[in-house]
Amino acid sequence: MPYTSDLVDELNTLIRFDLACNQQGVKVHRTADAAVIAAAERLHNKGLLSQVDGGYLTSLGRNAAEHAQAALALLTSGTALNPN
């Protein structure tokens, strides 16, 4: 199953979290792009965010954010892990 635009919006939301600091959340303002607002709401409904408008990562959300950020780092590093 390929990534849909909704999933990409959700991944883009997850990579905004600073994983080095658990005390820092993300606030999605009502003036934000509609796709960003909807992504935050979906992530909340899935149990990944503490609030509909962002808030903090839940434990499940932190796990998802770690994976999203790791995948982004691998895909943008410019180096091949397996040169074969």
C-alpha positions as CSV (number, residue, x, y, z in Angstrom):
1,M,0.0,0.0,0.0
2,P,1.6,3.3,-1.0
3,Y,1.6,6.4,1.2
4,T,-1.5,8.5,0.8
5,S,-1.4,12.3,1.2
6,D,-3.1,11.9,4.6
7,L,-0.3,9.6,5.8
8,V,2.4,11.9,4.5
9,D,0.7,14.8,6.4
10,E,0.7,12.6,9.5
11,L,4.4,11.7,9.1
12,N,5.3,15.3,8.5
13,T,3.5,16.1,11.8
14,L,5.4,13.4,13.7
15,I,8.8,14.6,12.5
16,R,8.2,18.0,14.0
17,F,8.5,16.6,17.5
18,D,11.8,17.1,19.3
19,L,12.5,13.6,20.7
20,A,15.4,14.8,22.9
21,C,12.9,16.7,25.1
22,N,9.7,15.0,26.4
23,Q,8.5,18.3,27.8
24,Q,8.1,20.0,24.4
25,G,4.9,19.4,22.5
26,V,3.5,20.8,19.2
27,K,0.6,23.2,19.0
28,V,-1.4,23.2,15.7
29,H,-3.1,26.6,15.5
30,R,-6.6,26.9,14.0
31,T,-5.0,29.2,11.3
32,A,-2.7,26.3,10.2
33,D,-3.2,24.6,6.8
34,A,-6.3,22.4,6.9
35,A,-4.3,19.3,6.0
36,V,-2.1,19.9,9.1
37,I,-5.1,20.4,11.4
38,A,-6.7,17.2,10.0
39,A,-3.4,15.3,10.4
40,A,-3.1,16.2,14.1
41,E,-6.7,15.2,14.7
42,R,-6.2,11.8,13.0
43,L,-3.0,11.2,15.1
44,H,-5.0,12.1,18.2
45,N,-7.8,9.7,17.2
46,K,-5.2,7.0,16.6
47,G,-3.8,7.5,20.1
48,L,-0.5,9.1,19.1
49,L,-1.1,12.6,20.3
50,S,-2.4,13.8,23.6
51,Q,-4.6,16.6,22.2
52,V,-6.7,17.1,19.0
53,D,-4.5,20.1,18.2
54,G,-1.2,18.5,18.9
55,G,0.0,18.5,22.5
56,Y,2.4,15.8,23.5
57,L,3.3,12.4,22.0
58,T,1.8,9.4,23.8
59,S,4.1,6.4,24.3
60,L,2.7,5.0,21.0
61,G,3.2,8.4,19.4
62,R,6.8,8.6,20.5
63,N,7.5,5.2,19.1
64,A,5.9,6.2,15.7
65,A,7.8,9.5,15.8
66,E,11.1,7.7,16.4
67,H,10.4,5.5,13.4
68,A,9.3,8.3,11.2
69,Q,12.3,10.4,12.0
70,A,14.7,7.4,11.5
71,A,13.1,6.7,8.1
72,L,13.5,10.3,7.1
73,A,17.1,10.3,8.2
74,L,17.9,7.2,6.2
75,L,16.1,8.4,3.1
76,T,17.8,11.8,3.1
77,S,21.3,10.8,4.2
78,G,22.6,10.3,0.7
79,T,24.5,7.3,1.6
80,A,23.7,3.7,0.8
81,L,23.5,1.2,3.6
82,N,23.9,-1.7,1.2
83,P,26.1,-0.8,-1.8
84,N,25.3,-4.0,-3.6
